[in-house]
Amino acid sequence: MKRLTLERPSDGAIVKLRKNLFLIKSVALSHCRTVVLNLTWIIFIISGCSSTFLVSKDGKGYFFGSKSDAIYRMLCDSGDLRKILKDATKIKEDTKDAIYQANCVNRSGEKVKEIYAAMTPEERKDLRNAFKLNGYDINHMPC
């Protein structure tokens, strides 16, 4: 059986190895930072801190779920929100009730954002389309 003998690498090889290890470590740290930042954004969005959308009509625009008196008059006093929710056919009735309660009864912007964040993309699109059917512009603020 032959014995293997290890020779000490040259100083140039050691320097090269250290540089390569440093590059690998730098790339790994950079990748970790990117992953952490992406996860932070995802958590921020999922946690309900995301906004809803801008609804505008007759030259006035407000964020859906805003607690302002003006949007309350525009959606609740006018009866528009009931019509809009009736036209939103892909949204479950309990979700529609929760949206109406949060907007017009409790006037809780945070609850509206929570409900909206829990909706599926298809339900969100259906809600925005129902606003459009009732003469509202979405995410457009007229000058």
N, C-alpha and C positions, 0 to 999 in steps of 0.2 A: 504494500500500500504506500502510495506516494504522499508525502507531506506537502501541503500547500504553504507557501510562504507569502506573506503579504509585504509588499514593499510600500514604503512611505511615498505618497504622491508628491509630485514636484510642487514647489511654491506657486507656480503659475496655475496648476490644476486646482489647487486649493482656493485661490483667488477667484477663478472662474466658477467653481462650485458655489462659493459664497454669493457671488453675484446672481447666479441662477436661483439659488434659494431665496435671496432677497426679492427677486422679480416674482417668483411664485407666491411668496408671502404677500407682496403688494397687490397682486392680481386677486388673490383670495380675499384680502381685506376690502378691496374695492367692490368685489362681488357681494360680500357680506353687507357692506353699507347700502348697496343698491337694493338688496333683498329687504333689509330692515326699513328703508325708506318706503318701498312699495307696500310692505305690510302695514306700515303706519298709515299710509293713505287709505288703504282698504279698510282698516279698522275705523278710521275717521268717517269714511263714507257710510259704512254699515251701521255705525253707532247712532245714526239718525241726525248727524250734523250736516248732512247734505240738504240743500234747499229743494224746494219743489220746482215751480216754474212760474213765469211771469204771465199773467192774464191781463189783457187790455181790451177796452171797448170805449168807443166814443172819445178817444184821445186821452183816456186815463188808464194807467197800468199799475198793477199791484202784484206782489208775490202771493200765490195761492197759499192760504194759511196765515196770512198776515193778520195781525189783530187790529188793524186800523178800522175806524168807523166807516171810512169811505168804501172799502171793499165789502164790509158788512152790508151797507146799503145796496151796493151793486149786485151782490150775490144773494143775500138772505132776504132783505126787505122786498126786493123786486120779485122774489120767487124763482130767479134764474137757476140757483143751485139745484133746486128740486127738479127742474126741467132737464138740466144737464145730467144729473144722476140718473134720471129716467132714460135718457138717451144712451147712457153708458151700459151697453148690454152685456159686456164681458166681465163686469164687476159683480161680485156676490152681493146679495141684499144686505147682509150684516156689515160688509165693508162700506157700502153706500150709506147705511144708517150711521156708522161710526164717523164717516167723513162729514155728514150733515151735522151731527151732534158737535163734533170738534170745531167746525167752522161757525155754526149759527147759534148753538145753544151755549156751549162752554167757552167758545172763542179762544181755543187753545192752539196757538201756532205750533208748539212743540208736539202736541198730539197729532196734528195734521201731518207734520213731517214724519212722525213715527209710522202712521198709517200708510203714507205715500211710500216710505222706504220699504215697508213690508209687502207692497203690491208687486205683482209680477210685471215684467216689462210690457207684456201684452195688455195688462190691465191699465198701466200708466198711459200707454198709447191710446187706449180706448177712452180714457178720461179726457186726455188732451183733445182728441177728435170730437168728443161730445161738446166740449167748450166751443170748438170751431163751428159745429153745427148750429150753435146758439148765438152766433155772431161775434164771438170773441177771437182775438188774435192771441197766439201763444208765442211767448219769448220774443215779442216785438213791441217796442215802445215807440209810438208815433211821435214825431217832433211837433 
